[in-house]
Amino acid sequence: RNWGDGSEEPSWGTPAQTAALSAELAQEAKSSAEMGVTERR
């Protein structure tokens, strides 16, 4: 992914916003992992 042009520049803002974003990404990854496990059964 290219951040150089600035069109999708990540804005981290406050530590609270960063934590919320991290939690969201972690939850997404967890859901994806769980769905993958379910498909393999």
Order of alpha helices (4+ residues) and beta strands (2+ residues): alpha
